[in-house]
Amino acid sequence: LKHGRLSMLATMGYITPTLVGTWPAYLSPSNGLKFSDVPNGLGALSKVPLAGWAQVLIYCAFVEVSGIQNRPSDAPGDLGWKVLTSDDPEAKTKKLSAEIANGRLAMMAIIGMFFQDGLTGSAWGDWANYTESPLRAFENELGVQEPVGFWDPLGLAADGDSATFMRRRETEIKHGRVCMLATMGYITPELTGKFPGMLSPSQGLTFDSIPNGLGAISKVPGLGWGQIVLYCAAVEAAGANNRGEAPGDFGWKLITSDDPAVKNKKLAAEIANGRLAMMAIIGMFFQDGLTGSAWGDWATYTASPLRAFENELGVQAPVGFWDPLGLTKDGDVESFKRRRATELKHGRVSMIACMGYIVPEFFHWSGKLSPSKNLDFADIPNGLSAISKVPAAGVLQWFVFCGLIEKGLFVHDDSRGPGDFANGGVLGVPNGSTLPAGEGRNRKLNAEIANGRLAMMAIIGMFYQDGLTGSAWGDWDLYTDSPLRAFENELGVQSPVGFWDPLGLAADGNVERFQRRRETEIKHGRICMLATMGYMTPEITGKLPGYISPSENLKFEDIPNGLGAISKVPLAGWIQIVLWAAYCEVNTMRTRTSEPGNLGYRPPLLVKDTEEGRKRSLQAELANGRLAMFAIMGMFFQDGLTGSAWGDWSNYFDKSVV
């Protein structure tokens, strides 16, 4: 209610000066400042003189104190001011509901006004001033749909590269079409049932034997996978031969029209449905994988951490009880209370710290901080740099004050709830009044936890930008040592993260060292792509016929897939592997060029005649190699834990997980 009322006043404060104009005469005669000199919106903050801010704070304090003294009931927001009341209970409830609804709307409105004002420098969001807006790139393309319009929050299309945009659009359409089919593949068997008859007569496998969802993957025989792969290859090849100029146009005119407007409407609908299907199928995979049921029967997910402490304070919409690391799934009440007390303390300190960043931007105390050192309050910079300015006696006062608070005033009591101190009143006022138990108290305690969580995120962000830029409000132009500026035009710099070097390995600008790391990355990527295919291929196509080692009577089919194969390869086989790897290394030393990864080998299907095509292919190799490095590590991990190349977790009977 309080936030809503403030937001309604703030929203009116944005609107009124625009409609009726500003007051005549002077806001501050001593400063020669007229009301008409104060701009509308955020720009006004820098114009209000110090005495004006003091008046604002004093008035707010008066309103707060007056409200505490005059509130007639425990009803939230009831401060005794009866402008919205009525003798008719139904009319009164209607008016109070309208106030809450209007307040919620105003909170959204004022945040939107702040956002557009901050971006455009105009209280009413003149987007013509926002020349760097990524919303202006490709904003007339298909897929630009209400209510978000051209939605590119990561700015992937902000560079205006048409070729890159078309490639992403092609990928989006393909993924959308596949996901629409996959989503229907989940839904249709549930509604229409399975086909009659045999899926594989040779294996006695009926269509009814195939479960719906992810469970079907393990049931399809090897020959079936071969058919799937061949069909996909045929579709890809046919599409390559029949494609048109537009992304996703393969000459199949099912949803086309002679009317351009109707055609665009149908193509836009396809993109929208594809986007919905991509979200839908990921959700289906997620719930299927967790619950073992294609339609997500969460009753089977007994290990859910969402069921521990789910009625405690801090369980708030939209995420509910959010414990992604499962810290509370053991049900240990003492550990939970300790963590909650820590969360509350950190939140309270962070709220004070955030205010400590914000207030000095508008107000400094006058006079001396340390007369003996001739140090004024105005000499203390805002942010982290203030730490080096405070004299030792000041730091000592901090420790003494914190110690007195911890050990003398707010002493922890195991018999009370986390963060609840016997002599702590409302807002931490020592020995002040406390809130009676009930819904109102719980709501305010929930608000404290939520505000503390927000403040913890906020203060970490402030520390981060202050530490990197030397400015409390993060002037990134001052961050000249940014690792984002080294080698940022090299291959492998790809959206959405751009040049990503969180450890600053390339920050020294050493070209030779960068080239060596790039060479290593490419080699690892190529090996991992081969290794990933080595995991997949035997599962899909089966093993080669015949013997891998006639002398040891060892057949190809005797070699298990995955890590288990290592112990089966005979010594002569390992020698062949080492010799082959050595031959590849020595041969590439003879043919290699100065370009990292360029070994003089020009694969017929991967070589491009144009420089742009060649660069795109090399970018794709790097991206695929990076993906393969993650993929093979995941395969090794699940294989090592479960003893199965495809991670049969029923083999992993570790009690800490089950």
Residue pairs with C-beta under 8 A, 6 or more apart in sequence:
1 76
1 77
1 99
1 100
1 103
2 77
3 103
3 107
4 99
4 100
4 102
4 103
4 104
4 106
4 107
5 77
5 99
5 103
7 103
7 106
7 107
7 109
7 110
8 102
8 103
8 106
10 106
10 110
11 106
11 109
11 110
11 113
14 40
14 41
14 110
14 113
14 123
17 40
18 40
18 123
18 124
22 35
22 36
22 38
23 35
24 35
24 36
25 34
25 35
26 32
26 33
26 34
26 35
27 33
27 34
27 35
27 37
27 38
27 48
27 52
28 49
28 51
28 52
31 49
33 47
33 49
37 47
38 44
38 47
38 48
39 47
39 123
40 123
41 113
41 117
41 122
41 123
42 114
42 117
42 118
42 123
43 117
43 121
43 123
45 362
48 56
50 363
53 362
53 363
54 363
66 79
67 79
70 79
70 80
71 78
71 79
71 80
72 78
72 80
74 436
74 438
74 440
76 440
76 443
84 92
84 95
84 96
84 99
85 92
85 95
86 92
86 95
113 123
113 125
116 122
116 124
116 125
116 127
117 123
117 125
119 125
119 130
119 133
120 126
120 127
120 129
120 130
121 129
122 129
127 133
127 135
132 158
134 152
134 155
134 157
134 158
135 149
135 150
135 152
136 150
137 150
137 152
137 157
137 158
137 159
137 160
137 165
138 144
138 150
138 157
138 160
138 165
139 149
139 150
141 150
141 165
141 169
142 169
142 264
142 267
142 268
142 271
143 169
143 172
143 268
143 271
143 272
144 150
145 268
145 272
152 158
154 495
154 496
155 496
156 168
156 495
156 496
157 164
157 165
157 168
163 612
163 616
166 247
167 616
169 247
169 248
170 247
170 248
172 271
172 274
172 275
173 247
173 248
173 270
173 271
173 274
174 248
175 274
175 278
176 270
176 271
176 273
176 274
176 275
176 277
176 278
177 248
177 270
177 274
179 274
179 277
179 278
179 280
179 281
180 273
180 274
180 277
182 277
182 281
183 277
183 280
183 281
183 284
186 212
186 213
186 281
186 284
186 294
189 212
190 212
190 294
190 295
194 207
194 208
194 210
195 207
196 207
197 206
197 207
198 204
198 205
198 206
198 207
199 205
199 206
199 207
199 209
199 210
199 224
200 221
200 223
200 224
203 221
205 219
205 221
209 219
210 216
210 219
210 220
211 219
211 294
212 294
213 284
213 288
213 293
213 294
214 285
214 288
214 289
214 294
215 288
215 292
215 294
220 228
222 539
222 540
222 541
222 542
225 539
225 540
225 541
226 540
226 541
229 540
238 250
239 250
242 250
242 251
242 252
243 249
243 250
243 251
244 250
244 251
255 266
255 267
255 270
256 263
256 266
257 263
257 266
284 294
284 296
287 293
287 295
287 296
287 298
288 294
288 296
290 296
290 301
291 297
291 298
291 300
291 301
292 300
293 300
298 304
303 329
305 321
305 323
305 324
305 326
305 327
305 328
305 329
306 320
306 321
306 323
308 321
308 323
308 328
308 329
308 330
308 331
309 315
309 321
309 328
309 336
310 320
310 321
312 321
312 336
312 340
313 340
313 442
313 445
313 446
313 449
314 340
314 343
314 446
314 449
314 450
315 321
316 446
316 449
316 450
323 329
327 335
327 339
328 335
328 336
328 339
337 417
337 418
338 418
340 418
340 419
341 412
341 418
341 419
343 449
343 452
343 453
344 418
344 419
344 448
344 449
344 452
345 419
346 452
346 456
347 448
347 449
347 451
347 452
347 453
347 455
347 456
348 419
348 428
348 448
348 452
350 452
350 455
350 456
350 458
350 459
351 451
351 452
351 455
353 455
353 459
354 455
354 458
354 459
354 462
357 382
357 383
357 459
357 462
357 472
360 380
360 382
361 382
361 472
361 473
364 377
364 378
364 380
365 377
366 377
366 378
367 376
367 377
368 374
368 375
368 376
368 377
369 375
369 376
369 377
369 379
369 380
369 390
369 394
370 391
370 393
370 394
373 391
375 389
375 391
379 389
380 386
380 389
380 390
381 389
381 472
382 472
383 462
383 466
383 471
383 472
384 463
384 466
384 467
384 472
385 466
385 470
385 472
409 421
409 423
409 430
410 421
410 423
410 424
410 428
411 421
411 422
412 421
413 420
413 421
413 422
416 422
423 430
423 431
424 430
424 432
425 431
425 432
425 433
425 434
426 432
426 433
426 434
426 435
435 441
435 444
462 472
462 474
465 471
465 473
465 474
465 476
466 472
466 474
468 474
468 476
468 479
468 482
469 475
469 476
469 478
469 479
470 478
471 478
476 482
481 507
483 499
483 501
483 504
483 505
483 506
483 507
484 498
484 499
484 501
485 499
486 499
486 501
486 506
486 507
486 508
486 509
486 514
487 493
487 499
487 506
487 514
488 498
488 499
490 499
490 514
490 518
491 518
491 615
491 618
491 619
491 622
492 518
492 521
492 619
492 622
492 623
493 499
494 619
494 622
494 623
501 507
505 517
506 513
506 514
506 517
515 596
518 596
518 597
519 596
519 597
521 622
521 625
521 626
522 596
522 597
522 621
522 622
522 625
523 597
524 625
524 629
525 621
525 622
525 624
525 625
525 626
525 628
525 629
526 597
526 621
526 625
528 625
528 628
528 629
528 631
528 632
529 624
529 625
529 628
531 628
531 632
532 628
532 631
532 632
532 635
535 561
535 562
535 632
535 635
535 645
538 561
539 561
539 645
539 646
543 555
543 556
543 557
543 559
544 556
545 556
546 555
546 556
547 553
547 554
547 555
547 556
548 554
548 555
548 556
548 558
548 559
548 573
549 570
549 572
549 573
552 570
554 568
554 570
558 568
559 565
559 568
559 569
560 568
560 645
561 645
562 635
562 639
562 644
562 645
563 636
563 639
563 640
563 645
564 639
564 643
564 645
569 577
588 599
588 600
591 599
591 600
591 601
592 598
592 599
592 600
593 599
593 600
597 618
597 621
606 617
606 621
607 614
607 617
608 614
608 616
608 617
635 645
635 647
638 644
638 646
638 647
638 649
639 645
639 647
641 647
641 649
641 652
641 654
642 648
642 649
642 651
642 652
643 651
644 651
